[in-house]
Amino acid sequence: MGLKKSLLLIVAVLLIDQISKIYIKTNFVLGESVEVFEWFKILFIENSGAAWGAKLSDFLPISEPTGKLVLTIFRLFAVAGIGYWLFDTIKKQTSKVLILAVSLIFAGALGNIIDSVFYGIVFNDSYQQVATAFSGEPYGGLFYGKVVDMLYFPLIDTTWPEWMPYFGGKDFRFFEPVFNIADMAISTGVGILIVFNKKAFGKDEDKNLEPLDNEAELPA
């Protein structure tokens, strides 16, 4: 997988991700949902923190705006690092599996960083209203945008039996997180690295073994 195919994949993921986010942002009120299937819903939420909605201010003695800024800056450095990793893997002509995985991770990370950096100055608030772009009343500032999430898969939505200790009568929902196309790209890329680890990183190992094989074939 070369540079052109990698770039095409990244652009495709970014387009699908940003088009879906902009559509949701400009057509849904925050918290609004549409049931596609019983196990799949479009649910508009905004994530101002890291994974699972966690915020730095929940763990560190800093204000929420400061935590948001630190997190966005960290994401920018992370995206730059992943971009360099991708460039390096293509330059060294490593395995196609590794290039595919890193391309997906980079596209997903870039998709979410666009929200974090720009959405705060592009859109107005979605609370009890449908947001509009460039309205003159942005909900935040540069680096203070919120990530738009909308894909919700409550595959199991039930209640624990009353006879069960502690959990009895409580709601049980699986799978509960709400995510977006960028998150899917990152998860898919990481999953490829985990499942196809040997194919992703095996090429370099094979190169390292080649001199030993050649030495073994030399006449005594």
N, C-alpha and C positions, 0 to 999 in steps of 0.2 A: 504494500500500500504506500503510494508515493505522496508527495506534497499536494498535488492537485486533488486527489481523492479525499485526502484528509481535510483540505480546505472546503471542499464541497459538502462533506459531512457536517463540518462545524457550522457552515452557513445555513444548511438545511435545519439543523437542530435549533439554531438561534432564531430563524424565521418562524418556525412552528411555535417555539416557546414564547417569543415576544408578541406574535399575532394573537395567540390564545390569551395571554395576560392582558393585553390592551383591550381585547374584546370583553373579557370579564370585567375589567376595571371600568369600562365605559358603558356597560349594560346591566351590571348587577349592583345592588346595594350591599354593603358589608354585612355578611351573615346570611344573605339570600342563597337559597339552594334550589336546584331542579333535579328531580329524580329521573335518571335515565333508565336504570334497572333497579330492582329491589336492592341489589348488592353494589350499585354504582351511582354516585350522585355528583353533580357539579355544585360545589359549595365554596363560596367566595370568602376567603379569610386573608388577612395580611399578617406577615411574620416580620417583626422588627428585630428579631434576635437571630440566634444560630439555629442549629438543628433542634427539632421538637419545640421551637419557640423559646428556647432558653435565652436569657439575657446575662451579660457580664455583670450588670448591677445586682443580679440575684446572688452572685458569688463573691463579688469584690465591693469594697466600700467606696463606690463611685456612683455618680448620678447616672440615670438612664440615658440622657443625651450623650454624655461622655463615653459610656459603654458602647452605645451605638456607633459613635465615630471611630472608636478604637477597633471595633469589630469590622467595620467597613474598610478601614485602612489595612487591617490584617488580611481581609479577603483580597484586596488589590495585590498585595505582595504574594499571596498564595496563587492567584491567577497568573501573575508574572512568572512564578516558579514553575507552574505546570506548563505554561507556554514554552519556557526554555527547555523543559523536559521533553516536550513534544518535538521541538525543533531538533534537539539532540538525537532523539530516537530516529527521526527521519534522515538526518544527516549521516548517521552511522549505519543506515539501512538495516535496522534491527527487524525482528519478526513482524509480520503483518498484524498478528494478534495484539502485540504490544502497542503498535501505532493506532490501531482501531480503538483500543481501550483508553489510551491517553487522549485521543481526539475527542471521545465522548465525555471524558471527565473535564477536559478543558472547555468544551462547548457548554456544558452544564454550569460550570463555575462562572464562566463569562456571562451566561444568561442571567444568573441571579445577581451578579455584581452590577449589571446594568440597572436593575431595579433599585438596588441599594444606593447607587451613586446618583441616578437621574430622576427617579420617579417622584421624589419629594419636591422637586422644582417644576415638574411637568404637569402633575395632576393635583386637583384639589381633593378635599376629604371625601371619603366614601360613606361616612357615617350618616345614616338616614337619608341618603341622597345618592344618585348616580353621578360619579365623578366625570369631569370633563378635562380635556387637555388644554393647557395654556390659558386657563381662565383668569389669570391675574391674581388668584388667591391660592397659591400652592400650600399643601399641608405640611411641608417641611422645607429643608434646604439641601444644598449639594452635600452628598454623603449621608443624608439622613432619610433616604427613601426606605419604604417597606417592600418586602418581597411578596408578590401576589401568588397565592396558592389556590387551587380549585379542584383538584382530583381527589375524590373521597370514595373509599371502597369499604363500607361496613359489611364485610362478607358474612359476619355473624353478629346479629343484634338481638340479644335475648336477656333473660334474667336468670341468675343462679337459683337453683331449687332451694326452697325454704329450709329443707333438712340439712343443708350443708353448713358446717360450722364457719363462723365469721363472714363468709361470702354470701350466705343464704339471703335471698331477696334483693341482692344488689344487682345493678345493671352490669352486663358484660357485652363488650363490643370489640370485635376483631374484623378488620384491621382499622385502627382509629386515626392514624396520622393523615393530614391533608397535605398534598404536595403538588408539584407542577412538572412540566415537561423537562425543565433543566434538572430537577432532582432525579427524574427517571434516567436521564442521560448519565449523570454521575453514578447512580446506583448500578446501572448496567455496565459501565466501564469498570467499576470496582469489582463487580461480580465476575466479569470476564477475567480480570487479573487473578482472582481467587480460584476460579474453576479451571482456567487454562493456564495456570502458573508456569508449567513446564514449557508450554508452547510459546508463552510470552517472553520468558527469560532464558530459554534453552539455547538460543542461537549463539549467544556470547560464550556459554559454557562449552558448546561444541567447538568454537574457535580456539578456546584455551586448550582443548584436548588434542587438536590437530598436530602440534609439534611432537607430542608424545607418541602419537600413532606413527608419524613419519620416522621418528628415531627407531621405533621398534622394527620397521621394515628395512633399515639399513643393514647391509651385509656385515658380518663380524670381521 
